Amino acid sequence: MGYGKSFARAILPGCSCAFQLFGVEVALFAADAPGWAFSALRRRIISMELLPGVIINKQEVIAEFGLSSALADKILLELSRAELIEMRSKSSAVVTAKMPANVRAAVFIRAAIEIEAVRQAAMHRDDALCEMLRNNIGDQEEAVEAGDVGGFESLDGVMHAAIVATTGQGAASLILDAARASLDRMRWLALVRGSVAESLDQHRLIVHAICEGEPELAVAGIRAHLDLVVANTLDDVPAFRAGCSGRFN
C-alpha cells in the first residue's frame, strides 16, 4: 500500500498504535510488530477471510508475527473486547459469529458523538488537523483508485477518530470505540458491495466544511454520511448472516 502521508500523523512519539492515541478499537497504524499483528488479524476477521468458527492458536500468532507470549495475549484480548473472537482457553480462541446486539443503538451513539465532534472541529479550525485530514483524503482517493477496500476502510477509521479526538473528550472516544467495533464486519461488507465511492465523496465534503470553518455544512455532511452508514449496515445484516453459513452461536 503506497499511501502514507496521513498514516504517519496517526501516531505520536511513544505511542505504539493508533487506538492508544485516538481511542478507537483498531491498532491500524502501529510502528511495531504487536500493532501490525493486531491490524492483520482484525482485517482477516472482518473481511471474512477467517470465517466464524475458525480457531486462532496463540502459538501460531507468536510464530507468524514474532511476538512474545505476553504480547500475543494482549492482542487476543483486544480482539475479544471487539467481539471478533472468543477465548476458549489460554492458548486458543475462536472467531465469533455473533451479531451485534444493538445495531441501531450503536449507530445512534456514533451519530450523537460525531455530529458534535465535526461541529466543534469546524468552529475551532486547526491547521494541523486540516493538514492531516487533507492528506488522509488524498490517501483515500489513492485507495479507491487502486480498488483497495482494506486501505480505504483503515483510512476511514483514522479520519473519523482524528475528528473526535479534537474534542478532547477521551470518554467519548471510548464510547465511540465500542459503538464502531460491533459493526466492523457489516461495515466491511457495505464497502465491498459498492459504497466506497459515495463514502469518499461524503468524506471530502466533511473535511472541506471543517477546514473552511463551516460548522453547519460539516454537521449536514456528517448527518448524510451516517444516514448512508445506517442504511448500508442494516441492509447488510442478511449478507453477514449468509456469509456465516449457519455458524451462529
C-alpha positions in Angstrom: 0.0 0.0 0.0 1.6 3.2 -1.2 -0.3 5.8 0.8 1.2 7.0 4.0 1.0 10.8 4.3 -1.8 10.6 6.9 -0.6 7.3 8.4 2.5 8.9 10.0 0.3 11.6 11.6 -1.8 9.0 13.3 1.0 8.2 15.8 2.7 10.4 18.4 6.2 9.6 19.7 5.9 6.9 22.4 2.6 5.6 21.1 2.8 2.1 19.7 -0.6 2.1 17.9 -3.3 4.5 16.8 -6.0 3.3 19.1 -4.0 4.5 22.1 -3.9 8.0 20.7 -7.4 8.3 19.3 -9.4 5.9 21.5 -10.6 3.7 18.6 -10.7 -0.1 18.6 -8.1 -0.7 16.0 -4.3 -0.7 16.1 -4.2 0.3 12.5 -1.0 2.2 12.1 1.3 0.8 14.7 5.0 1.4 14.4 5.8 -2.0 15.9 5.1 -5.7 15.4 2.3 -6.0 18.0 0.2 -3.3 16.4 0.6 -4.7 12.9 -0.3 -8.1 14.1 -3.5 -6.8 15.7 -4.4 -5.0 12.5 -3.6 -8.0 10.3 -5.7 -10.4 12.4 -8.6 -7.9 12.6 -8.6 -7.4 8.9 -8.7 -11.2 8.2 -11.7 -11.5 10.5 -13.8 -8.5 9.3 -13.1 -9.4 5.6 -14.4 -12.9 6.3 -11.0 -14.4 5.3 -11.2 -16.0 8.7 -14.8 -17.3 9.0 -16.7 -17.7 12.2 -15.7 -21.0 13.9 -12.1 -20.8 12.7 -9.6 -21.5 15.6 -6.8 -18.9 16.3 -3.9 -20.6 18.1 -1.8 -18.4 20.3 1.4 -20.2 19.4 0.7 -19.7 15.7 0.2 -15.9 16.3 3.5 -15.8 18.2 5.3 -17.7 15.3 3.8 -15.6 12.5 4.4 -12.2 14.0 7.5 -12.9 16.1 5.8 -11.8 19.4 6.3 -12.7 23.0 3.7 -14.7 24.8 2.6 -11.6 26.7 2.1 -9.5 23.6 0.2 -12.3 21.9 -2.1 -12.4 25.0 -2.7 -8.7 24.7 -3.6 -8.9 21.0 -6.1 -11.7 21.6 -7.6 -9.7 24.5 -8.2 -6.7 22.3 -9.8 -8.8 19.6 -12.0 -10.4 22.2 -13.1 -6.9 23.5 -14.1 -6.0 20.0 -16.3 -9.2 20.0 -14.4 -10.6 17.0 -13.1 -13.7 18.8 -14.0 -15.7 22.0 -11.2 -17.1 24.1 -11.7 -20.9 24.6 -8.5 -21.4 26.6 -5.3 -19.6 27.5 -3.8 -20.7 24.2 -6.6 -20.6 21.7 -9.7 -18.6 20.6 -12.4 -19.0 18.0 -13.7 -16.4 15.5 -17.2 -15.4 16.6 -20.4 -15.4 14.6 -22.2 -13.1 17.0 -24.5 -10.5 15.5 -24.2 -7.0 17.1 -26.8 -7.0 19.8 -28.0 -3.4 19.2 -27.2 -2.2 15.7 -29.5 0.8 15.8 -28.3 1.8 19.3 -24.7 1.6 18.1 -25.4 3.8 15.1 -27.3 6.3 17.3 -24.4 6.6 19.7 -22.0 7.1 16.9 -24.2 9.9 15.4 -24.5 11.7 18.6 -20.8 11.8 19.2 -19.6 12.5 15.6 -22.2 15.2 14.9 -20.9 17.3 17.8 -17.3 16.5 17.0 -17.5 17.8 13.5 -19.3 20.9 14.7 -16.6 21.7 17.2 -13.8 20.9 14.7 -15.3 23.4 12.2 -15.9 26.0 14.9 -12.3 25.7 16.2 -10.5 25.2 13.0 -7.0 23.7 13.5 -4.3 23.9 10.8 -2.6 20.7 11.9 -5.8 18.8 11.9 -6.7 20.1 8.4 -3.4 19.1 7.0 -3.8 15.6 8.4 -7.4 15.3 7.1 -6.5 16.6 3.6 -3.6 14.1 3.4 -6.0 11.4 4.6 -8.5 12.3 1.8 -5.6 12.1 -0.7 -4.7 8.7 0.6 -8.4 7.6 0.4 -8.5 8.7 -3.2 -5.4 6.6 -4.0 -7.0 3.6 -2.2 -10.3 3.9 -4.2 -8.3 4.2 -7.5 -6.4 1.1 -6.6 -9.5 -0.8 -5.6 -8.1 -1.3 -2.1 -11.1 -1.6 0.1 -9.0 -2.6 3.1 -6.8 0.5 2.8 -9.9 2.7 2.4 -11.5 1.2 5.5 -8.4 1.8 7.5 -8.2 5.5 6.4 -11.9 5.9 7.1 -11.3 4.9 10.7 -8.3 7.2 11.1 -10.3 10.2 9.7 -13.3 9.8 12.0 -11.1 9.1 15.0 -8.9 12.2 14.4 -12.0 14.4 14.3 -13.5 13.0 17.5 -10.1 13.3 19.2 -10.1 17.1 18.7 -12.9 17.4 21.2 -10.6 16.4 24.0 -13.3 14.1 25.3 -11.5 10.8 26.0 -14.6 9.1 27.3 -16.4 10.0 24.1 -13.7 8.3 22.1 -14.0 5.1 24.2 -17.8 5.1 23.8 -17.4 5.6 20.0 -14.9 2.8 20.0 -17.4 0.4 21.4 -20.2 1.5 19.0 -18.0 1.1 15.9 -16.3 -2.2 17.0 -19.5 -4.2 16.9 -20.3 -3.2 13.4 -16.9 -3.9 11.8 -17.8 -6.8 9.7 -21.0 -5.3 8.3 -19.2 -2.0 7.5 -16.7 -4.1 5.5 -19.5 -5.8 3.6 -21.1 -2.5 2.8 -17.8 -1.2 1.3 -17.2 -4.4 -0.7 -20.7 -4.1 -2.0 -20.0 -0.7 -3.6 -20.4 2.2 -1.1 -16.7 3.2 -1.3 -17.1 6.0 -3.9 -20.1 7.5 -2.2 -18.4 7.4 1.2 -15.3 9.2 -0.3 -17.5 12.0 -1.7 -19.1 12.5 1.7 -15.7 12.4 3.4 -14.4 15.2 1.0 -17.4 17.4 1.9 -17.0 16.9 5.7 -13.3 17.7 5.5 -13.9 20.7 3.3 -16.5 22.1 5.8 -14.3 21.6 8.8 -11.3 23.2 7.1 -13.3 26.1 5.8 -14.8 26.7 9.3 -18.4 26.0 8.3 -20.0 24.1 11.2 -23.5 23.9 9.7 -22.2 22.4 6.5 -20.0 20.0 8.5 -23.0 18.8 10.5 -25.1 18.4 7.4 -22.3 16.4 5.8 -21.8 14.0 8.7 -25.6 13.5 9.0 -25.8 12.5 5.4 -22.8 10.2 5.8 -24.1 8.5 8.9 -27.5 8.0 7.2 -25.7 6.1 4.5 -23.9 4.1 7.1 -27.2 3.2 8.8 -28.8 2.2 5.5 -25.9 0.0 4.5 -25.4 -1.5 7.9 -29.0 -2.6 8.2 -29.1 -3.8 4.6 -26.0 -6.0 5.2 -27.3 -7.9 8.3 -28.7 -10.6 6.0 -25.5 -10.7 4.0 -23.5 -11.1 7.2 -25.8 -14.0 8.3 -25.4 -15.6 4.9 -21.6 -15.3 5.0 -21.5 -17.1 8.3 -23.4 -20.0 6.8 -25.2 -21.3 9.9 -22.3 -20.7 12.2 -24.2 -18.5 14.7 -23.8 -19.3 18.4 
